[in-house]
């Protein structure tokens, strides 16, 4: 349903549209109906042909009644009647209007009965200053009062619950544009309406009466206490279905179908209503009726999913296609230059029809697996995740929908009165299914902008939040992160600061679920810091919860000393700021806090008792006393052996327990094929700097992931130190290593006097420089990806709100000294293997630039051209038992024949170069090598040069060459990692599987032309 603001804006457009068609008589009817309900009930239209004097400027006027004096306090007609002469005037004329109103006042007062008050209604806006001048003119010149209702005022009145039917009747307002909540609060309005209906002597089947019944029916559906009245309301709405007024009947059918489904979780008896609305829409030109049909059809499909009703999937699909066909016809027949809002409305309906699932292709879940329609509404209103069919698994006509949506957003600048709320809501819900379309961001941003123009940036934040929830339901954590970061920015002001803080905690949770605990910790601590520093006590309750979450992430990172200390801080702030702090069961985070603190203390007590003394120095003594009772309860069930404990923590954590104990602390994580091992001295300044870098790297990896940075799968060892690089050295330096990346990063220490912007630039530069050395993309290409991430707001994501050291610097120097000076026996000598979240696993899709046809062509060339360079050596190798056994062993390792052939030829080339004297080697010899028959050489090649060991060494060089020459891959490392390159080529470039039919290298002889390719057919 639309908001009141959207409805008001749309009605204002529809009013102005009346003026464009010069439909003055329609506006007069609207004014009359409003006046009868807001000004006086004793009004009659003033009509008459111009030749007979016309209406003399009076579109309606009151007639005399003495009943208000005779029956004071009465309601109904009497309560709304006026005893003073009142005249209505209405105009659809475009501004300027001041002259028009002065002329109308003159006309009104020059003829007929004396007038005490004039109410002037206009379609267009009238400035306040003009209104005051006209009121003064009426008072001074005619001794009467003047009320002015311009287009905005009329539109506002027409959004009110008892008047909105007027917009439906005379302006064709769609049912979906009616705000869900009636204007008055329940229960007074509800009981009054129900009583009036019960006491009414006969049926009153008017548009106004339908509005009253509609509001009561909707309330009875949604309110548990009022639902007992639902059968009665269904009876009242049923009276309208039987009425001769087709328009009222269709609207009543719409409301009855919705009410029965929501209120009774059935479609018994109302499927004919749905069919009737859809059938009428199929021959109608009314956008509102097409929209009603679209809404009901989608609801019908949702009922089919829940095994309700008798409709088939095939009928649902057929009706959707027929409605699309009808809508498309109207789109083609609508001139957007003349009717931009009608065109936009039709495009909206068409797009949403395309987003109906192709029902025959949908697998229905078991009966009862999905929440009811009413439960779904309540879950969504509460912001909860709704169990439903995955959006991405629903087959929809996405391309067609995006065609219509693109046309719609292109039209929005000229159709500013178009209410974007409905299409925006649909777009939010199905966003995960639309992101693959290249127009997704264009449509998303245009809808956000249109929504911001109506309701401000906070509404955009709400849209981003809704999209984030849709992405989370679809298991798309990275997309959800992007949307939530936008929420954080758009809600970052007083009125919505709480929403921003809760969003930051949600961001932290997602990072934690992605096994990026330092990024998660940063966001939880940032939320805590802002909650603690915000004025007043409005956000105090966020502080202990956020600190507990920071403790959870720290625990998961293996920094159990830090976790225990944060737990103590969370415990203290809980008792300072939480409501009813001693009622622990009412605060869910207390259970998390106690569990993790208990695990820290019990594991030290059982497996590393030398730590116990140090741990008691790290946290609040009151918290330890409170924890003792819990430990007494937990000890009997803590029966792990050290082997079991180690295995469990290896599976569940991102770092080994107490990895913050000792002279060095370590941070581990894995993402996109890379495994990170960050080390630093265990001092406060250096530890915070290392965590600052680690959190930044984790955030950067989530931002780069959608762009496929093509990182080589390898270990990355980082040593972080604080200070200033010597002379002109870079802040990031690499040690030669062909098996992993080994680097040192020098960061400036943080202090209260630090230049935050300088530290931010330093951090960004060091991080980007490091990441650029890990990618197999050319440096320029990788940097273009980095530019994209900064364009998408990477900077504000990196900082959260303040520098990491500032929000995370809660623990004292003494805390770090205690941990650094404490010795602990290692759990194991094996390197820790941090887990990778599925969303950040190394991609397995074909790599950038990969073309299988081209790859197979080059492999075919290898089989055709390379054997002649070994025409003498290959037969000798195959005849030598030891050499043949070595080649067969390589095959067992997974080598393809062309791998072996390329390695053999490269060794042969190097041997031939060695046989030539330096001064006799032609410059083009390597290029001509394959053209020279091996029989032209006098000296045979030694077979012991072709051992498996030498071939493996050669293959390491070959994979680098294959990546560079075939796929334009590269590395900025001076000592590249061939094994990582090979793993990347196997995973994403077909290196381990691409092959073509050929003669068996080890069992068949080459063709007489030297080729291993089979004879041409």
N, C-alpha and C positions, 0 to 999 in steps of 0.2 A: 504494500500500500504506500501511497505517496505521503509526504509530510505536508503539514498545513501551508508552509512557505511555498513549496512547489505547486500545490493546488492553487493557491492565491495568484501566483505569478502566471500560471497557465490560464486561469479564468480571465485575468486582465488582458492577456493576449486575445482570447476569444471575444471579449467585449470590443476590443479595437478592430477585430476582424468584422464585426457587425457594421462598424462605420465604413469599412472598406467596401462592403456590399450595399451600403445605404439602407440597412434593414432597421429603420427607425421604429417600426411597429413592434419588432421583437424586443427591442430595448424598452419600449413603453410597457410591454407585458412584464418584463423582469422588474422594472421599477414599481409597477403596481403591486406585484406579489411581495416585494420587499416591504413596501410601505404598509400593506395590510397587516404585516406581522411585526413591524418595528415602529411604525408611526401611529397608525390609527386603523381600526377595523371598519369604520364607516366611511369608506371611500368608494366612489364610482368613477369609471372612465368618463372623460369629457370628450365626446366625439361630435362630428358634424362636418358636412361638406364645406369646402372653402367658399362656394357660392352662397352658402347660407350663413356665413360668418365664421366657419371653421370652429376650432376648439378655443379660439381667442387666447392662445398661448398656454392654455391650461390642459395638460395631458390627463389629469384626474383631479377631483376635488372631493372634499368631505361633504356629507349632508348632515343636517341637524338631528341630534338625538338627545333627549334629556335623561336617558337611562343611567349614565355615569353618576348624575346627581341623585337619582332616585335609588340606585343600588350601589352605594360606594363600597369599594373593596371587592366587587365581583370580578370573576375571571372571564376567560373566553372573549367573546365579542365585546361585552360590556367593559371588561377591564382594559381593552385596547382602544376603545372608542374615544374620540376627541369631541369636545363641546365648542371648540373655537374653529372658525373657518380656516381650512387648510387647503392649499393648492399644490399639486405636483407638477413639475416641469421636467422634461427629459430632452437631452440632446446628444446626437452622435456626431456633431460637428467637430472638426479638428481645431486645435488652437490656432489663433488666439480666441478666447471665449468671453472675455470681459464685455465686449460690445454686444455679443449675442445675449448674454444674461441681462444686461441693462435693458435691451429692447424687450425681452420677455417679461421683465418686471413691469415695464410701462404698459405693455399689452394686457397683462393680467389685471392691473389695477385700474385700467381705464374703462373696463366694462364688467358687467356682472355684479354679483354681490361683493360687498367689502371683504377684504382678506386680512386675516391676522398673521398668517405664517405661510411662507413658500418654501418648499423643499425642492431644490434643483439638483438633478442627477445628470452627470456627464460621463461619457465613455473615457475621455482622456483626462490626464492629470491637470489639476488647477493649483498653482502655487499658493502657499498660505497667505502671503501678502495680498494677492489679488482677492482671495476669499474675504479677508478682513475689510478691504476697501468696498467690496460689494455689499457686505453686511451693514457697513456704516451707511452706504448709499440707500439701502432699503429702509433702514431705520429713519434716516433724515428726510428722505423724499416721500416715503409712503407710510411711515409710521407702522411698519410691520417687521416681523422677524424673518430672517433668511437662513436656511440651513443648506449647506453645499456638500454634496456627496460626489467626489470625483471618481475616476475609474479605479484607483487603488482602494478607496473606501468601499465601493460597490463589490469589488473582488473579495475584500476581506469579509464583508457580510455574507457573501455567497459560500464561503468555506465553513460557515457555522452549521452545526448538525441539523437544525430544523429548517435551514434555508438552502442547503446544498442541492436539494432536489430541483430547485429552480434552475440551477446551472445544468443539471442533467436534462431537464425538459427542454429548455430554450437554447442552451449552448452545446448540447451533445457531449457533456462531460462524461468520460469513461468511468465505469464503476471502480476500476483500480485506482482512480485518482481521488477517491473519497478517503480522507484520513480515517484510520481505524477507530480512533477514540472519539466519542461524542464530545460536544463542546462543554457540557456540564459534567461535574463529577458525580459518580454514583455514591449512594443509592437513591438520593432524592428524586432525580430526574427519572430514574428507572421505575421506581414504584409509582410515581405520578402518572407516567405514560401507561403503565399496565392497568392502573385503576381506571384511567379515562377510557381505555379500550373496553374494559369489562362493563362499564356503566353506560357506554354509548348505545343508544336504542337501536341503531341500524348500522349498516356498513358504510364507511366513508372511504371510497376508493379513489383518492386523489394523490397527486405526487407528494404533497406535504405529509399526508398520512403514511405513505410508503416510507418516507424518510424516518418517521417516528418508529414504525415497525422494524425497519432495517436496523436502527441503532439498538433497539431493545433485543432483537434477535441475536445480533453480534455479541452483545454483552452477556446474554444468557449462555452462549456457546463458550465464551472465554472465562466466565466467572463460575467457580465451583458451586457457590451457594445459589446462584441464580439459575443453574442448569435445570433445576427441578421445573422451571417454567418453560423449558424448551418446547414441549409438545404444544403448549398454548400459543407460543409465538409462531410456531410452524403453521398452526391453524390460521392465524391472522395473515401471514404472508401468503398462504394458499388462496385466500380470498382474491388477492390481486392476480394470481395466475389465471383464475377463471374470468377475469374482467375482459370487457370488449376492447379496452385500450391495449393494443399490441405492445406498445413501448413499455407501459407499466408491467405487463405480463412477463415480458422478457427479463426485465430487471428483477422482478420477483423470483423468477425461475433461477436466475444467477445466485441470488442470496439464499434461496432454499437449498440448492445443491451444496453450496459451501457449508451452510449450517448443519445439514444432515451429516456430511462427511466429518466435519470437525467435531460436532457435538455428540454424534452417535456412532462414529467409526463404521459407517456403512453407506452404501449408495442405494439401498432399497427404496424404490419408489421415485428416485430423482434422476436416474439415467435418462428418462424422457425429457426432463428439464434441460439437461446438458445437450442432448441432441437437438432440441428445439432452438436453443441459442445458437448453436453451430450452424444449423440449417438456415436460420435467418441471416446469419453473417455471410453465408456463401452467396447471397444475392443482394447484399446491402452495400451501400457506399459509405456507411458511417464507420469512421475509424474506431469510435468507442465500442461499437458492437463487435468489430473484428478483434479488438483487444480483449473484450469479455470472453469471446469464444476461445481465444488463445489461452487465457488464464484457465478456463474450465477444462480445456483439452489437456493441458499439462497436468492439472490436478487429477483428471481422469486416468492419465498414465501412471501417476504416482499411486493411485488406488489399485490399478492393475498389478503394480509391483507388490502390493500388500494383499493380493488375492481377494480384492473387493470388487463387486460388480460383475457384469456379464460381458463387458466389452472385450474384444480380442485385440491382440497386438497388431494384427493386420488392419483392423478397422481404425485403430488409433493412427497408424502410419498413413492410411489412405485419407483420413480427415485432415491430417496435418498438411499433406501435399495439396489437397484441394483448397485449404485456406491459404496456403502459400501462393497457389495459382491465382486466387481471387485478389489477394493483396498485391501481387506483382502487376496484375492488370490495372489496378487503381494507381499504383506507383507510376506506371508508364503514362497514364492519362492525367497526371497531376503536374502542372507547370510550377516548378519550384521557384521561379521568379515571381509568380503571383501568390502562390500558397506555400511558402517555405515550411511553415510549421506543420501543415497537413502532410506535406511530403516527408518531413522528418518523422512524424508519428507513424506513417505507413512503413517507412524503413525500419523503425523500431519494432513494429509488430512482425515484419518479415524476418528480421534477424532473430527474434526470439522464437519464431516458429521453426527456423532452421536449427535452433539449439535444442529442440525436442529430441530425445533419443529416437533412434530408428528402432522402434519397439520390437519388431520381429527378431532383431539380432541381439536383444538383451536377454540374459539369463536371469529369471526371477529367483530371488532368494526364497528360502523356506517361509511358509506362512508364520507370521509372528516375529520374524527376524528383524524387521524394521519398526521403529516407533510409529505410533499412530500420527495422523495429521495434526491433531491437537498437541500431542507430545512434541512433535517436531517444531511447531510454532513456539512453544514455551522454551525449548532448549535454545532456539535461535535468539529469542528475546533475552535469555539469560547469558548469552555469549558462549554457550557450551558447544562442544563439538558434537554434531549430530551423526549417529550411525546411519550410513546410507550407502548406496551403490557408488563406488569410486567414480568421480567425474571423468577421469581419464579412461576408464573402462567402458564408458557409455559411448556407443557409436553415434556421432552427431555429424551433421553436415557443416563442419567448421568453416571450410572455404567459402561456402555460400553465405554463411552468417557473417563472416568477416568482410565479404563483398558489400553487404548491406550496411554493416557498421562503419566501414570506411566512408561510404557515401554519406551516412548520417553525420559523422563528425566533421566531414568537409562542409556540410550544410549548416552546422551549428552557429557559426558567426552570423548567418542571415536569419536564423530561426531561434533567436535568443529567448523567446517565450516558451520554447519546447521544454517540457519537464523531463529532465534527464534521470530522475530518480528510479523509474522502473527499469529502464535498460541498464542503468548502472548497477542496480541490485543483481540483475541476471548476470551481468558481466562478472561481478565479484564471485558469484557462486560457481561459475564454470571456468574461471580464469585458468586453472591448471590445464584444461583441455585446449586452450587457445594460444598458449605461449609459443608453440612451434610455428605459428603463422608469422611471417615477417612483418605483418602490420600490427601485431599485438601492442607494441609500445606506443605506436602512434595513436591507436584507438584508446588505450588506457590513459595516456596523458591528456588527450582531448576531453575525455569524460571527466577526469579529475579537475581539469581547469574549469569546465562548465559548472561542476558542482561547487568549486571554490567561489566562483562568481556569485552564486546564489547564497551559500551558507558559510563561506569563509574557509580558512585553512584547516580548522578543526574538523570540518566535514570531510576533507580530503584524507586526514589522518584516520577517520573512521572507515573510509573506503579502503585504505591501505590495510587497516586491521582486519577487515572482513576478507580481503584477498589473502592475507597471511593465514587466517584460519582455514580458508579453502585449500591453500597450499599444504598446510600441515595435515589436513584430512587426507590429502592425496599423497602424503609421504614426501613432499617436496620441501625439505627443510631449508635449502639454500634460497629458494624463491621466497619462502616465508620470511627469512632473515632480511632480505632486501626490503620487503614491504614494511616490516616492523621498524627498521631503521628510519624509514620515512615517517612513520607514526611518531617516533621519538622526537623528530625535528618539528613536525607540525603541531605537536601538543606541548611544546616547550615554552609555556607561559602560564601565568598564574591560574587561570580558570581550569586548565586541563593538565596542570603539572602532575597531579596524582596519576593520571592516565599515562603520562610519559614515564614516570618512575616504575609503574607496573609493567610497562612495555619493556623497559630496560631489564627488568628481572626476567621477563619472558625471553628476551634476546639472550641473556646469560644462560637460561635453561637450554635453549637450542644449541648454543656453543657447547655446553656440557654434554648434551646428547650426541654431539658430533665428536666427542672425545678431545675437545680443544679446551682443556680446563683453565688455562691461563686467561684466555679471552673471556671465558665464562666468569672467572673470578673478577676480572676487571669490571665487567658490567654490573655484577652484584655489588661490589664495593662502591662503584660510582653511584648506584641507586641509594646505598646506605649513606654515602657522604652528602648527597644533595638533600636527602630526607633529614639528616641531622642539622644541616645549615639553613634550611628553609625557615622563614619566620613563622611564629605561631606553633601550635601543636598538631596541626591538621595532618601531617605526614609522619608523626612520631612512630606510629605503629608499624610503618614500613621498615624502620631501622633494625629491630631484632630479627625480623624475617629475612631481610636481605643479608645480614651478617651470617645467619645460619646457612643460607645458600652459598655464600662465599666459603664458609667452612666445608660444605659438602664438596665443592669443586676442588678445594685445596686437599682434602682427604683423598679424592679420586686421583689427584696428581702424585700422590705418594708423600706429600709433605705433611707428615702426621704431627710433627712438632708445631708447625704453624697452625694446623687445623685445630689442635687442642687449645692454643692461645686464642684463636678467633672464636672458638666455642665459649670460652670464658667471657669474652666481650659481648657475645650475643646473649648470654645468660644475664649479664648485668643490665644490658639495655632492655631486655625483656621485663625485668623487675622494675625498671624505671618508667617504661612507657606503655607496656601492654595493659589492656583492660583486664581486670581480674587475673593478675599474673600467677597467682597460686593455683588457679584452675588449669593445670597442665593439659588435661585432655581436650580443652577447648582451643588449644593452640597447637596445630599439627606440626609446626616446625620444631617444637620442643622434643618430639619423639625422634626426629632426624638428628637433632643435636646430641641427644643422649646416646643414641645408637652409635654414632661415629666416635664420640668421646669414649664410650665404653669399650669399643674395639681398640682404640689407641692404648688405653690403660691395660686392658687384659692381655693384649698381644705382647706388650713390653714386659708385663709381669710374668707371663708364661715362657716367652722365648728369648727375651733380651732384658733380664732383670737389672742389668747395670744402667739401663736407661731410666728406670723408675724415678730415681732421685732427681735427675735433670727435668723430667716431665712435670714434677710437682712445682718446679720453679717457674714454669711457663704460663701458668694460668691462675685465675682467682681462687683463693683458698676457700671462699664460700661455695664456689662452684664445685670444687673437689669434694667438699663435705657433702654437698647435695648429691654428688655422683656416687659416693661410697655406698649408699643404700642400694642404688641400682646395680653396682658391681657385685654386691653380695648376692643379689638375685640371679645375676648372669653367670657367675663363676661355675656353678654346677653344669650348665649346658655348654660351656666353652671347652670342648673336649678335643679340639683339633690337635693332630700332631704337627710338628713344624713343616713336614713335607706337604701335608694337606693344606695347611695355612698358606704356604708359599704358592702352591698350585692355584688355590682359589684367588689369591690376590693378583697373580699373574694374569688370570682370565678376566678379572673384574676391574682392575685399576689401570691407570695410565702411567704409573710409576711404582717402584717397589716401596713398601712401607718404610718410613723414616729416611727417605732419600734426601732429606734436608738436614741430616745429622752428620757431623764430621767436618773436616776442613774444607771439603768441596760439596756443593749441592748440585743436583742434576735435575734436568727437566726433559721429559721424553714425550713425543707425540708422533703420529704418522698421518699422512694425507697425500692423496694424488700420487701414490707410488713412492713417496719420499719418507724416510724414517729419520727423525730429528733427535739428536742427543746433545743437549745444551749443558755446558758445564761452567761453573764459576766458583770463585772463592766465596766462602760462606760468611761474608760480611754483609751488613745491612745495605750499604750503598751499592755494592756490586750485585747482590742478590736481586735487589729491586730493579737494577738496570737489566739484568739477564731476563727477569720476568717481563719487563717492559718490551724487550725485543721479542721474546717468545709470544707474548699476547699479540703483538703487531704482526708477526709472521702468520699466526693462526688466522687472524682476521683477513689478512691479505690472501691467504690460500682459499678461503671461502669466496672471496670476491673474484679471484682469478679462475676458479673452477669452471664457471659456465663458459669461459672463453677458451678452454682447452690450452693451458700454458705448455703442455707437452714436456713435463718434467721427466728427467731420466730416473728410473727406479733405482735408488741407491741410498746408502746411509750418509747422513750429513752430520759431521761432528763440529760443533761450534763451541769455541771457548770465548767467554765474554769477560773483558776486563774494563775497568773504568780509568779514564785519564785522557791524555791528549797524544795523538800519534807523533812519533819522532819525525822531525824534518818534514818531508813532503810525502810521507807514507800514507797510504789509503787507510781508512778506518776498518776496511775489510781486507784481510790478506789471506792467501791460500798457500798451503804447503803442498809440494808435489805428492800426488797419490793417485795411482791408477785403479784403485779398488773402492774408493769412497771419496767424499769431499771432506777435507780437513781445513778448517779456517779459524781465524781469530777475528773477533769484532771488538773494536775499542769504542766505548760510549762515554759521553761526558756524565759525570756524576750529577745527581739531582740535589738541589738545596732550595731553601725557601727563597733565595735570591736569584735562582736560575731564570734565564730567559726562556719562557715556555715555547715561544715560537721557534727559537733557535734549536731547542732540543727536539721539537717536532720535525723540523726540516732535517736535522741530523739523522733521526731515527728513520724517516722515510727514505732518505738517500742510501743509508747503509742497507736497509732491507731490500730496496729495489736492486741495488748493485749485487747483493748476494743472490737474490732470486734469478736475476738475469744469467748468472753463471750456472744455474741448474737446469735451464731449459734447453731443449734440442732445437728450438726455433731460432732462426737468425736473430741477432740482437735487435735490429731495427723492428722486426716483426713483433718480438716480445715487448718492446717498449711501447708499441702501439696498443697492445693489450693493457699495459699499465695505464696508459692515458685514458682508456675506456673506463677503467675502474675508478680513476680520480673523477672523471666526468659523471660517474654514477654516485658520487658523494663519498668516496673512500675516506677522505680526510675526516669527516665528522664521525664515521664509523670507527676509525682508528683511535680517536681520542675519547670516545664516549662523551664525557663532559670536561674532564681535566686529564692532565698527564697521569700515567699509570702510577708513578712513584708517589704522587700526591694522594690519590685515593686509596692506594694499597699500603701506604706507610704507617699502618696502625700499630705495628709492633716495634719495640724499642731496640736500641743497640744491645742492651743486656740480653734480650731474647736471642738475638743472633749469636752473641758471644757464647751463651750457654750451649747452643746447638753445635757451634764450631768446635768447642773445646771438649765435646763428648765423643768418645770412641764407641764404635759399634761393629760387631763382627758382621761381614757381608752375608746376605741370605744365600747367595750362590755366586760362582765365578762366571756364569753364563751371562751374556748381554741380555738386557731386558728388551722384549719385543712389544712395543705399545700397539694396541688394537687400532684398526682403521674403521671409521664409520662407513657404512655402505654408500652414503651420499658422497663420500670423499675417496672412494676407492679409485685406483688407477683405471682410467677409461679403457675399454676394450674395443671400442668402435674403431673403424679404419682411421688412421692418422691423417692430419692435414696434408693434402697434396697426393695422397695415395690413389693410384689408378691401377687396378688389377690387370686390365688389358695391357697397359704399358709394361707392367712388371713381367707378365708372361712373355711379352715380346722380347724383353731383354734377356730373360732366361733362355728363350729359344735361340737367341743369338749366341749365348754362351755355349750351348750344346753344338751349334753349327760351326763356330769359329775356333774355340779353344783347343779341341783335341789335336788339331794339326800341329800346334806348338809343342805337343808331347808325343808326336808320332813314334819316336824311338823310345822315350822313357816310360810311357804308360804300359806298353807290353812287357817291359822288363820288370816294372813294379808288380804287375799282375802275375808274373811268373815266379816272383820271389815269395816264398811262403811267409816270411816274417813281414815283408812289406804289405802283402795282401791281408794278412791278419790284422795289421794296424789299421788299414783302410776299413775293413769290416767292423772293427771296434768303433770307429768314428760313426759309421752308419747306425750302430746300436745306440749311440749317444743321441741320435736324432739328426745327424747330418744328411742333407739331401745330396744327390749326385752332383748338382751344380755347385754346391758349397765346396765339396771335395775338389772338383775340377778347377774352380777359381783359386783355391789355396795352392794346388799343385802348380798351376801356371805361374802364380806370383813367386813361388819359391824358385821355379825354373828360371824366371826372368832375372831374379837377383843372382842366381848362380852364373848365368851367362854374362851378366855384367862383371862379375868377379873374374871371369876367365879372360876378359878383354883388358888390355892395358889402358890406363886412364886416358892417355892421349889419343887412343884409337876409337873411342866410343862416339859414334855419330850422335849429334844432338837429338835426332828423331828416332833413335834406336828403340826406346820403350814403346813408341806408337807403332813402329814397324815390326815389332817382335812377333806379333801374331801372323804376319804375312810371310815370315821366313819359315820354311820347312825345317824341322829339326834335323833332317838328314844332311842339311848344308853345313852343320857343325861337325868338326872333326873329333872333339873330345866328348865322350858321354858324360852325363850327369851322375854324380855318386848317389846311389839309392839310399844310403844312410842319412841323407839330407832330408828325406821325406818321411820322417818318423811322425807318429801321432802328436808328440810334443811340439815338434817344429810346425806341424800343420795347425795346431791350436794357436800357437803364437801368431802365425800368419793370418789366421781367421780373425784374431782380434783387430788386426790392421784392416782386414777386408771389410768388416762390418762398418767401420768408420767410413770407409770409402763408399760402400753401398748407400749408406744413409746420406752422405754428402752429394754424391753424383746423381743418384736416382731420385731422392726425395727432398733435396735442398736442405737437409738437416745440418745443424752445426753445433758447436759448443764454444763458449767463451773461456773454458778451462784450458790452461796450457798443458795439463796432463789429464786428458780425458779418460773416462772409465769405459773401456771397450765392453766389459760384461754388461754394464747398464745399457749401452747402446744396443747390444745384441738382444737383451730382454725386451727393450722397447720395440725393436724391429719385428721380433717374433709376435709380440702382443698386438701390434697395431699396423704393421706393414707387410704381413704375410710372409715374413722371412722364413718361418719354419714350416710353411705349408704350400706356398706357391710353387708349382712345378708344371711341366708340360710332358706329354708322352715322349719317351726317348728310349734309345737302346740302353740296357743295363751297363753302367760304367764298369762294374767289376766282373761281369760275366759275358758281355757281348763285345765283339770287335767293332770299331767304328766303320762307317760306310767307306767305300773306296775313295770318296772325296774328303775323308777325314771327319765327317759329321757324325754326331751321335743321334741325330734326328731320324725318325723312321722314314723310309722312302715315301715320296709323295704319292698320294692315292691316284 
